[in-house]
Amino acid sequence: MARARRSQSRKKPLTPTGILRIDSWQPEQPCTIGEYVSAVSEYVRRSRQLLAGPKKSGQIRLSQMLGRALADELQQRLPQLKHIAVGETKVSGALRSVNADVSEIHPIDGLRLAIELKPVNLAVGRAVWNRFGDIRTFAVNLHLKFPFCVIGGVLVIPTYEEVGTKAAAEAEAAEAAVEGDAESDPQRAILPETEPALRHKDTRPVINRAVARLVRAGGRKTEADAAHLLEGIAVIVYDPDTSSLDLGIPPVGSGLRWNEFIDALVASYEARFED
């Protein structure tokens, strides 16, 4: 009975967010990176208006959209990628079981592809370093057991975060809580009743620092390279106000731009697997 209840719970429809771009999209639909950026931008702009349930639903649906956009592009470039799955798939690593957001488990080779999606919607300065560590741990765990596996990580970061008001602080704490941040405490984030004016804090300085470290974390060319390296890392930096990608971050040639990330995954996959 407990197993049946868990199964029913997994199939329970997500709570509507009230954001049409998110609520109208279905997991079986195609998605592009541009459509995803438009949806996540609106989510950030309206996040302070959302309660915990709709906010969590929005995060789940946005992750599905990003995963679908990635899977669609990979399948266009890799027709042999026939067993790709979008959505959390449990995989047993060398250290512990983890959920891969986009993956391929091949009937002959086992795990061929595993990608972790790590969006940072609020609390960017604190969360970005946690997400960086999560991706490195993900790579070590799976490469130790599946050295030929193509491992990728995707960080999504807005160019600003809202700070300076009680509402923004409460939204930050709620965001951290639903994303599993152990340091989150909604009470710690509540500011005095008298609120200063809402302001936008530029996140690009911290993104640039993260980019410098992420460049060194990617570039795994062969199965003999270090397990903590990834075959590909993408950093999606976008302006929520214009719903557009930042043209300067990450820099061209860093390997972290979306198209460079796709190229790296495709090259590694083609080098290791042929059907």
Residue pairs with C-beta under 8 A, 6 or more apart in sequence:
14 57
14 60
14 61
15 53
15 54
15 56
15 57
16 23
16 54
16 57
17 23
17 43
17 50
17 54
17 55
17 57
17 58
17 61
18 46
18 49
18 50
18 54
19 39
19 42
19 43
19 46
19 58
21 35
21 38
21 39
21 42
22 39
22 42
22 43
22 58
22 61
22 62
22 65
23 61
25 31
25 35
25 39
25 61
25 64
25 65
27 64
27 68
27 86
27 87
29 68
30 68
30 72
31 65
31 66
31 68
31 69
31 72
32 69
32 72
33 66
33 69
33 73
33 236
33 258
35 65
35 69
36 62
36 65
36 66
36 69
37 236
37 238
37 243
37 244
37 245
38 243
39 62
39 65
40 62
40 66
40 119
40 121
40 156
40 158
40 238
40 240
41 158
41 238
41 239
41 240
41 241
41 242
41 243
42 240
42 243
43 58
43 62
43 121
44 121
44 122
44 158
44 240
45 240
45 241
47 55
47 121
47 122
47 171
47 175
48 162
48 167
48 168
48 171
50 58
52 174
52 177
52 178
55 174
55 175
55 178
56 178
59 119
59 121
59 178
59 179
62 119
63 101
63 117
63 119
64 86
64 87
66 117
66 119
66 154
66 156
67 86
67 87
67 101
67 102
67 115
67 117
68 86
70 102
70 115
70 117
70 154
70 262
71 84
71 86
71 102
73 262
74 81
74 84
74 113
74 262
74 265
74 266
75 81
75 84
77 262
77 266
78 266
78 269
78 270
80 273
80 274
80 275
81 104
81 113
81 269
82 275
83 104
83 105
83 106
83 107
83 112
84 102
84 103
84 104
84 113
85 102
85 103
85 104
85 105
86 101
86 102
87 101
88 99
88 100
88 101
89 99
89 100
89 103
89 105
90 97
90 98
90 99
91 97
91 98
91 99
91 100
91 103
91 105
91 111
91 114
91 142
92 145
93 141
93 142
93 144
93 145
94 140
94 141
94 142
94 144
94 145
95 140
95 141
95 144
96 141
98 138
98 141
98 142
100 114
100 115
100 116
100 142
101 115
101 116
101 117
102 113
102 114
102 115
102 117
102 152
103 111
103 113
103 114
103 115
104 111
104 112
104 113
105 111
105 112
106 112
106 273
109 148
109 273
110 146
111 142
111 145
111 146
111 149
112 148
112 149
112 150
112 269
112 272
112 273
113 149
113 150
113 152
113 265
113 269
114 138
114 142
114 146
114 149
114 150
114 151
114 152
115 151
115 152
115 153
115 154
115 265
116 134
116 135
116 138
116 152
116 153
116 154
117 154
117 156
118 131
118 134
118 135
118 153
118 154
118 155
118 156
119 155
119 156
119 157
120 127
120 128
120 131
120 155
120 156
120 157
120 158
121 156
121 158
121 175
122 161
122 162
122 171
122 172
122 175
122 176
123 161
123 172
123 175
123 176
123 181
124 157
124 158
124 161
124 203
124 206
124 207
125 161
125 203
125 206
126 176
126 181
126 183
127 176
127 179
127 181
128 155
128 157
128 206
128 207
128 210
129 210
130 181
131 155
132 155
132 210
132 213
132 214
132 217
135 153
135 155
135 217
135 230
135 233
136 217
136 228
136 230
138 151
138 153
139 151
139 153
139 217
139 220
139 227
139 228
139 229
139 230
140 227
140 228
142 149
142 151
143 149
143 151
143 220
143 227
143 228
144 227
147 223
147 224
147 227
148 223
148 272
148 273
150 231
150 232
150 265
150 268
150 269
150 272
151 220
151 230
151 231
151 232
152 230
152 231
152 232
152 233
152 234
152 261
152 265
153 230
153 232
153 233
153 234
154 233
154 234
154 235
154 236
154 261
155 210
155 214
155 233
155 234
155 235
155 236
156 236
156 238
157 203
157 207
157 210
157 235
157 236
157 237
157 238
158 203
158 237
158 238
158 239
158 240
159 202
159 203
159 204
159 207
159 237
159 238
159 239
159 240
159 246
160 200
160 201
160 202
160 203
160 239
160 240
161 172
161 200
161 201
161 203
162 168
162 171
162 198
162 199
162 200
162 201
163 169
163 199
163 200
163 201
164 195
164 196
164 197
164 198
164 199
165 191
165 195
165 196
165 197
165 198
166 190
166 191
166 192
166 193
166 195
167 195
167 198
168 198
169 189
169 190
169 191
170 186
170 189
170 190
172 189
173 184
173 185
173 186
173 188
173 189
173 190
174 186
176 183
176 184
177 184
177 186
204 237
204 246
204 249
207 235
207 237
207 249
208 249
210 235
211 235
211 249
211 250
211 251
211 254
211 256
214 233
214 235
214 250
214 256
215 254
215 255
215 256
217 228
217 229
217 230
217 233
218 229
218 230
218 231
218 232
218 233
218 255
218 256
218 264
219 229
219 255
219 264
220 226
220 229
220 230
220 231
220 268
221 268
222 271
223 272
231 264
231 265
231 268
232 255
232 261
232 262
232 264
232 265
232 268
233 255
233 256
233 261
234 256
234 257
234 258
234 260
234 261
235 249
235 250
235 256
235 257
236 245
236 258
237 245
237 246
237 249
237 250
238 244
238 245
238 246
239 245
239 246
245 258
250 256
250 257
253 260
254 260
255 261
255 264
